[in-house]
């Protein structure tokens, strides 16, 4: 839908959408240039985009906590559409910034995190299609749509 920085525009949009008595659904793309930064191996820009993403998620979470403190009527999902760059972070010891290493300039088939909290988040358990030995249970990305459809009923 829209690339939004975490600021008054984001909160204004949420407040305007919240006026609908039937509820609302919104998809917010934050850190929108993270894909480009990973394609081009721009480490600094990648960090900036990840920070912008974190700030946007925090702003939405804080807004929900004010408007639906127990998440009884809200489902918050945070994920990515894909991974780019085969990014790896290498620990270089205490007190030393980690090393960022890229293994590709393309999209990969790596699993991406999915976080969900609130009304209907338990429905993701029904969508598990496999288990990765490192990252744990995973779903197919098309399951997100199925969970949202069930959650809004």
C-alpha positions in Angstrom: 0.0 0.0 0.0 2.4 2.7 1.1 5.9 3.4 2.2 5.6 5.4 5.4 8.2 6.9 7.8 7.3 6.6 11.5 6.0 10.0 12.2 2.8 12.1 12.3 1.7 10.8 8.9 1.7 7.2 10.1 -0.2 7.9 13.3 -2.5 10.2 11.4 -3.3 7.5 8.9 -4.0 5.0 11.7 -6.2 7.5 13.5 -8.2 8.2 10.3 -8.6 4.5 9.5 -9.7 3.8 13.1 -12.8 6.0 12.6 -14.4 3.2 10.5 -16.8 1.4 12.8 -16.3 -1.8 10.9 -12.6 -1.8 11.6 -9.8 -1.6 9.1 -6.8 -3.5 7.6 -3.6 -1.7 6.6 -0.3 -2.9 5.1 2.6 -0.6 5.8 5.9 -1.0 4.0 8.7 0.5 6.1 12.4 0.6 5.3 11.3 0.4 1.7 14.8 0.8 0.3 16.2 -2.1 2.2 15.9 -4.3 -0.9 17.9 -1.9 -3.0 20.5 -1.5 -0.4 21.0 -5.2 -0.1 21.2 -5.6 -3.9 23.9 -3.0 -4.0 25.7 -4.1 -0.8 25.2 -0.7 0.8 25.8 -1.6 4.4 25.2 1.8 5.9 21.9 2.3 4.0 20.8 -1.2 4.9 21.3 -0.4 8.6 19.4 2.9 8.2 16.5 1.1 6.5 16.4 -1.5 9.2 16.3 1.2 11.9 13.4 2.9 10.0 11.6 -0.4 9.9 12.1 -0.9 13.6 10.8 2.6 14.4 7.7 2.1 12.2 6.9 -1.2 13.9 7.4 0.3 17.3 5.1 3.3 16.4 2.3 0.9 15.3 2.7 -1.3 18.3 2.6 1.7 20.7 -0.5 3.0 18.8 -2.2 -0.4 19.2 -1.3 -0.6 23.0 -3.2 2.7 23.4 -6.2 1.8 21.3 -6.5 -1.9 21.9 -4.3 -2.7 25.0 -5.0 -6.4 25.1 -4.9 -6.9 21.3 -8.4 -8.4 21.5 -9.5 -6.8 18.2 -6.1 -6.3 16.6 -3.8 -8.7 14.7 -0.3 -7.3 14.1 1.9 -9.2 11.6 5.5 -8.2 10.9 7.4 -10.0 8.1 9.3 -9.5 4.8 8.4 -10.6 1.3 11.9 -12.1 0.7 15.6 -11.9 1.6 18.1 -10.2 -0.6 21.9 -10.4 -0.5 22.5 -13.6 1.5 23.5 -11.3 4.4 25.6 -12.8 7.1 26.9 -11.2 10.3 30.1 -12.4 11.8 30.9 -11.9 15.4 34.4 -10.4 15.9 34.5 -10.5 19.6 33.5 -8.3 22.6 33.7 -4.6 21.9 34.2 -5.0 18.2 31.5 -4.2 15.6 30.4 -7.3 13.8 31.4 -7.8 10.2 28.7 -7.7 7.6 29.2 -10.0 4.6 27.1 -10.4 1.5 27.0 -13.6 -0.4 24.8 -12.5 -3.4 23.3 -9.5 -5.1 20.1 -11.3 -5.8 17.0 -12.4 -3.9 17.4 -15.7 -2.1 15.1 -18.5 -1.0 16.1 -18.0 2.7 13.4 -18.1 5.3 12.4 -14.7 6.6 11.1 -14.1 10.1 7.4 -13.7 10.8 6.1 -12.2 14.0 2.4 -12.0 14.9 0.6 -10.9 18.0 -3.0 -10.4 18.9 -6.4 -11.7 17.7 -5.9 -14.6 15.3 -2.2 -14.9 15.7 -2.6 -18.5 17.0 -4.0 -19.4 13.5 -0.4 -19.4 12.2 0.2 -22.7 14.1 -2.3 -24.4 11.8 -0.3 -23.2 8.7 3.1 -24.8 9.6 4.4 -26.8 6.6 7.9 -27.7 7.9 10.6 -27.3 10.4 14.1 -25.8 9.8 16.7 -27.2 12.1 18.0 -23.7 12.9 15.0 -21.4 12.6 12.2 -23.7 13.7 8.7 -24.0 12.3 7.9 -22.2 9.0 4.9 -21.5 6.8 4.4 -20.8 3.2 4.0 -17.1 2.6 0.5 -17.6 1.0 -0.7 -18.7 4.5 -0.6 -15.1 5.7 -3.6 -14.4 3.5 -5.5 -17.4 4.9 -4.8 -16.4 8.5 -5.9 -12.8 7.8 -9.2 -14.0 6.2 -10.0 -16.3 9.1 -9.0 -13.6 11.7 -11.4 -11.0 10.3 -14.4 -13.2 10.4 
